[in-house]
Amino acid sequence: MTKRELKALRRLEKLDQQKQEKSKITIKWIILGLGALLFVAFFGFLIFLAKQNTLKNETITLSDKGWVRGATAAAVTLTEFGDFECPACKTYYPMIQGLSDTYKDRSFRLMIKHFPLTSAHKNAFGAAMAAEAAGAQGKFFEMHDILYEKQDEWAQLPAVEARDKFILYAKELMLDLGKFEKDLENKDLEGKIRTNQDEGINNGVSGTPTFFLNGKILQNPRSVDEFKKIIDEELNK
């Protein structure tokens, strides 16, 4: 091998060594970057958990912007953020009815607030509007009850057909149909629903149903008896 060839070989070896060193440095920075991202993600998750735990233990002052069943001024208020198309809300509906019947002569009230999950339930907002339109004629809870009891009839229909069902229910309730249909497009009623949604979001509501008892968020009780136990404890304070 000539001196020229030897120099060329050494030059190639040196370049190869430099490439390897650069590659090692690049891999090192990638690992450090991934580590930093994982640390930030983990730290953010801890903050999220801490916030959730705080919300569970915190007493929140909720507004009176909702529909009340029971005593107007009560020592105990159970607030439900609900979605008429939500299957879980339908499951809880008879439990809540039972509570209203059980405590109707005591210092207890139920407050209903709207929280339609429009990304998952295509007719949820329309159903909330139907309830508000009925409420404008003094029959919110009558429509509330029908929407849950007949959820299977309208939940999966195209929006236009679901609207026709709501009008049919309004007819059964002997509402002024002209006013009812007009109120299905009422921007003021729409604003009430969105105000409920915003309040829920601001207070940690992420799904339905979500219950608050005197402003304290509950882990959803699994039965009427569990509800009663919690309510009785609050009434006895």
Helices and strands as residue ranges (DSSP letters): H 3-57, E 67-70, E 76-82, H 87-102, E 108-114, H 124-135, H 140-149, H 151-154, H 159-172, H 177-183, H 187-202, E 210-213, E 216-217, H 224-235
